[in-house]
Amino acid sequence: MSAQVRILVLEDDSIMLELLCEALEGAGYEARGAGRPELAVEMASKVPFDLVVSDIRMAGPTDGLGAIAAIKKFQPGVKVVMITGYASDDCPRRAIELQVDDYVHKPFRVPAMLEVVRRTLNRRSGILAPLQGLRNFLSAPLRLMEKKNNKRVEQLVVLLEQEKQKVLQGFFVAIRSKAISK
């Protein structure tokens, strides 16, 4: 993995923060840690990141999801993996609204987390690998419409594709966060 891939780790538990950063660096990523949401937002306002790995629960007024909302103002396309040992019932809904890419429950094994990171980074933007077959099925009518070369139809197709991606991504996060059963 290239050192160009920058990952911001937001975790208020210093031992977990160090463990995650060391594991990511050992896997060839450039990992930068932040122990507070405010620091993570400040770092993201200055440095572009490919991925943010963030705990949800934080000491203080801002939780990890609040930090992600602020970071996405600077970096709307950044990929996000949320981790949590305990989260309120509202957290999966907020994660879906923020269009996070994955949701991992603690405790987890480091190799499993590295696989989630690898998969998230390798996923082309907007395409959810576990739902590829469903995506192909749903996009068939859109491919037919694209052949018409009508500018208005093309604009509508782009908007429809964006909305479809949001729904599929939200569905995936809802399953991973156990907000709905598989």
N, C-alpha and C positions, 0 to 999 in steps of 0.2 A: 504494500500500500504506500502510496506517495506521501511524503511529509507535507505536501501541499494541502491535504485534507485537514481542515481545522475543525476541531470539535470543542465546544464550550460545555463544561460540566458545571451545573448548578446544584450544589448539595451543601446543606448546612451542617451535616455531620462530617467533621474533619477527617475521620478515619475512612469513611466511605468515599469522600471526595478524593483523598490520596489514592485509595485503592483503584477507583475508576480511572483516574488520570494515568496512573502507572500502567494499568492494563491496556488502555488505549494507546499509550506511547509504545508499549511493548509490541502492539499489533501494527505499529508503523504510522499511527496518526499523530498529528500535532494537537495535543490536548491542553487546554487552558482551564483552570478551575476558578470558580467563584463560590464563596461561602455564604453570600447574601444576594437576594434578588436585585437590590439596587446596584451592586457591583457588576452583576451579570449584564444588566441593562446598559450600564456605562461602557462595559467592554464591547458589547455588541454595537453600540453607537459609533465605535471607533475602528473595529476590526470585523471584516466579513468572516462569517462562519458557515461551514457547509452543513453542520448539524449541531443541535443543542440537545444535550441529555440533561433532564431536569427532574429533581424530586418535586413532588407536589406540595407536601406539607413543609412549611418553613416557620421558624420563630419570627415573629414580627408581623407587621400589618399586611405585607404582600406575600402571597404564596407563589409557588412555582408557575402556576397557570397565569397569575397576574404578571409575572416577569415575562413569560412567553408572549402575552398580549402586547406588552411594551416592546419587546425585541422585534416582533413582527412588524412594528411600525417602521423600524429601520431596515429590516431584512425580511420582507414579506414572503420570499421564497425559501427561507431557511427550513430545513427538515428538522423535526422534533420527535424525540423519544421521551415520554414521561415515565418516571418510576415512582412507585409508592408502596409503602408498607401498610398504610391505612389512609383512606381518602373518604370524604363525605359522599353521599349519594349524588350530590350535585356535580362532583368533579368529572365523571365521564361525559356529562352533557356539555360542560365547559370545554373539555378537551376536544370534543367533536366540533363545537362552534369555532374553536381556534384552528381546526384542521391539523391536529397533530398526526404524525405518521404511525406511531406505535405507542403502546402502553404496557409497561412491564411491572409485575408485582414483585415486591420483596417478600421473602428472601429469594435471590436468584443466584445462579452460578455465573462466574465471570465468563466462561466460554459461551454460555447461552446469551449473555448480554452482548458479547462481541459479535455473535451471529446476528442479533437484532440490528446492531449498528451497521454491519456489513450489508445486510439485506436492505436496510433503509437507505443507505448511501447509494447502493447499486440500482435501486428502483428508479426508473425514469420518472421524472416529475409527473405526478398525476396518474400514474398507472400502478394499480395495486396487484402485485404478483398473485396473491391467493385468489383473486377474483378475475383473472385474465380471461377465462372462458366466458364468464358472464359479461365482461366488458366487450368482448368481440361480438357476442350475440346482440347486446344492446346497441352497438355502434353500426350494425349492418344497414339499417335504414338511413343513417347519416351518410354513410359512404355512397349510397345511391343518390342522395340529394346533392352531394358534392359534385357529381358528374355534370350537373346542369350548368355550372359556371355562372350562375346568377349571383351577383354581388350581394344582394339582400339575403338570399338563401344562405350564402356562405357566412355572412355575419351571424345569422340566426343559428347556424350549425355550430359556430365557435362558441356562442353563448350557451347553447344547449350542452355541448361537450363539457364546458366548465362546470355547469350545474350538476351534470351526471357524475363528474369526478368528485365533487364535494360530497354527494350522496354516498358514493361507494367508499370514499375514505372515511366518512362518518360511520358507516356500517361496520367497517373493519375495526375502527377504534372502539366502537360499542361492544363488539364481540371480545376484543382483547382486554378491555377494562372490566369484563364480566357484567356490564350493564344489561346485556341480553345474553341468553344462552346460545351456544352454537346450534 
